[in-house]
């Protein structure tokens, strides 16, 4: 087991390569969002729209990703319901277009914070288990304290972001 001894945050550097393409970015973004619980195709749509110069129609999304229109439709609805993207209409055009929601980053962070809250609730529940040894109970309490410290920082940052957006 590896122990972390550094007190500073280390940022991961991308693997050395000649140049990242939009397609590479979209795929890596999709894999990351899949780890967060989204279907990979939804992550691809998210990444595609994040890097798009303009709103994209469902047909354009499906074509650019090599996906079926049905899959693109289901997953754009999922992203829209989550608030990550929004449907946009154009006067005189019957097609629907999609773009990144203006508060997409805020929503992404709120989603992550909600997962932190769920984990916190489970740890608090675990601390009350009657059959834990004192050492294990202490470990869970230390985890809970560290978790609270990080959660407070994230909540403060999210509040600041929301305040800045409202100005």
N, C-alpha and C positions, 0 to 999 in steps of 0.2 A: 504494500500500500504506500502511495506517495503522500508525503506530508507537504503542505504549503507553508513555507517559512517566510516568504516575502510579505511585508506589510503594505506594499504598494500594489495598485491595480496594474496588471499587465494587459495591454491590448494586443490581441492576436493580429499578426500581419498576414495579409493574403499570400498565398503561395506565389513564388516568383513565376511570371509568365510574360510573354511578349506584350499583349494588350488584352484587356477585358473587352468583350463585345456586349452589346445590349442583350443578345440571346443568352450569353453566359450569365449575365447579371440576373435576368429573369429566371433562369433555371436555379441558380443558387438561392434566390429570394424564395422561390417555390419550395425548395427543400427546407429552408428555415421555417416557413409558414406551416409546412406539413408537420414539423416537429412541434409546432404550437397547436396542432389539432385540426388544421384546415386540410381539405383534400389538395393534393399537389396541383391539380388543374386550377383550383381557386387561387392558389399561390402564384401560379403563372399569370393568371388574369390580373391579379393585384400588381405583380411586378411589371407586367406589360403596360398597364395604365399608369403606373407610377413613373414610367420612363417615356410615356407618349407625349408628343408635342401638341396633340389636340384630342378632343373627345373621339372615341372609337365606337363604331356600330358593332352589334353582335356578330354580323357577318365578317367584319374586319378582324374582330378578336379571334373568331374561330379559324379564319384563314391564316392569320399570322402565327397562331399557336399550333396549327395542324390538328385542331380538335373538331369534334362534331358540333354542329350548331346547338343540338340538344344539351350536350355537356356544357358548352359555353353559357347557355341560357340558365341552366340549373345553378351553376356556380356563380354567375353574375348576380343572380337573385340572393344567393347565400351571402355574398360580399355586401350587397346592398342592404340586406336585413341586419347585418352586423355593423353597418354604418361606415364601412371602409370606402365604398364607392357610391356614386349616386347616378341616377338615370337623368339624362338631359335630353330635351327635345329641341328640334330646330324648326322654325317656322317653314311651312310648306313641305316638310319631309315627314313621312309617316313612320320612318324607322326611329327606334330608340338608340340613343348614344349613351356612353358611359364615361365617367371621369372619376378621378380620385376626389374624395370628399375633402373640403377645405380643412376640416379638423381631424383628418385621418391619423396623424401622429398622436394627437391627444387621445383618440379612441383606442389606438393600439396600446398606449401606456396604461389607460384605464383598464383594458382587458387584462394586461399583465398584473396590474395591481389587484384585480379581483381574484386572480389565481393565487397571489400571495396571501390574500385574506382567507381563502379556503384552506391553504396549507397551515396558516396560523391557527385557525379554528381546530384543525385536526391535532396539532401539537398541544394546544390547551386541553383538548379532550384527553389526549394520551397522558398528560401530566396527572390527571385524576385517577388513572388506573390504579387499583388497590394492590395489584401484585407486582409492582415495580420495586426494584432495589433502590436504596438511596442514591447510589452512583448513577443509575439510569435516570432517575427523576431529576437529579442535578444536571445531567447532560441535556435533558429536554428543556429544563428551565433556562439554561445558558443559550440553547438554540432559540428559544422563544425571545429572550432578551436581545440577542443579536438580530433576530428577525424583526423585532419591533423597531430597532434603531434604523435599519435599512428601509423598512416600510415608511417610517416617518419622513425620511429624506425623499423618498419617491413621491409621497403624498404632497409634500411641500413643493417639490419641483413641478408636479402636475398642477397644483393650485396657481403657481406663478405663471405657468404656460397659459392656463385658462384666463388669468387676469390680463396678460399681455395681448391675447387674441381679442379680448373684448374692447380694447382701446381703439 
